[in-house]
Amino acid sequence: MMGDFLFSDEPEETIDEIEHGTWKVLIVDDEPEVHAVTKLALSDFEFQNKRLEFISAYSGAEAKELIKEHTDAAIVLLDVVMETDDAGLQVARFIREEAKNNHIRIILRTGQPGQAPERQVIINYDINDYKSKTELTAQKLFTVIMSSLRSYRDIISIEQSREGLEKIIIASRDIFSAHSIEHFIEGVMQQLTSLLGVTDRAVYASTLVAQTPGSGNNKKLIVCSGTGDFEKSEGKELDAVLQIEQLSACHQAINEKSIIYKENYLFAYCSSKYNHNSILFISGIPKDLTDIQRHLIKIFSQNV
């Protein structure tokens, strides 16, 4: 029935999540064979170092529950005819209108094209592709999944940019209402950790701190502001707050006037036209920061 898209039945394989995560693909079809064949055909699929994670539903009702549960699903391969002749179409409408999920890519698959004419479906339902099961070979399935994931990636990237811009606008209002440099710095750190979606643990230290005459440590980095675990570190030397390994990365960031990323923390050298060093330290960062998040860190470090 599916041309060269035919394979013998094999036990289901569970693909372990790798470090970079997975792309969730929801398979909605009342025929178990379709689930098995789809998983087998895409078993070695990989995009941007992420494998596919398959989630199966065998009816429209079950699909609706899984859609609500897995809001981060990237693709749904959706059969039209299941418990009713239009069950798949009702799921498509549910996704867009009730679940308000405009990110997931909907690929409609049907074994009975005459039951749901393509032109009518494309016009009346917000789907992204329409395929007949008889034409969907292994190669064509690979192609449609790849193109759909690229679209999903770009949509998520745009959404993250929008959310980041919204937070920056709010940050501008909050930060510029501050009446002291301490509040300003604290506001910057809170907004940046919010933008990154990380645990609020950050330190801003600078050599531009009033020193006691004769103290001789005017070149020491002094904590100006701290949040989370570092909230009570203000006024202390940075050397006394951080671990030896962290200090090594800190000095590297200052010497290179750059941003140094480690496994779960970063140091960002903050540019200044004055003759002093300032450094921003954030811990608890995710291992897979996006390009947008890295760009936001760069903007903050250049302008703070």
Secondary structure by P-SEA (a helix, b strand, c coil): cccccccccccbbbbcccccbbbbbbbbcccaaaaaaaaaaacccccccbbbbbbbbccaaaaaaaaaacccccccccccccccccaaaaaaaaaccccccccbbbbbbbcccccccaaaaaaccccccccccccccaaaaaaaaaaaaaaaaaaaaaaaaaaaaaaaaaaaaaaaacccaaaaaaaaaaaaaaaacccccbbbbccccccccccccccccccccccccccccccccccccccaaaaaaaaaaaaacbbbbccccbbbbbbbcccbbbbbbbccccccccaaaaaaaaaaaacc
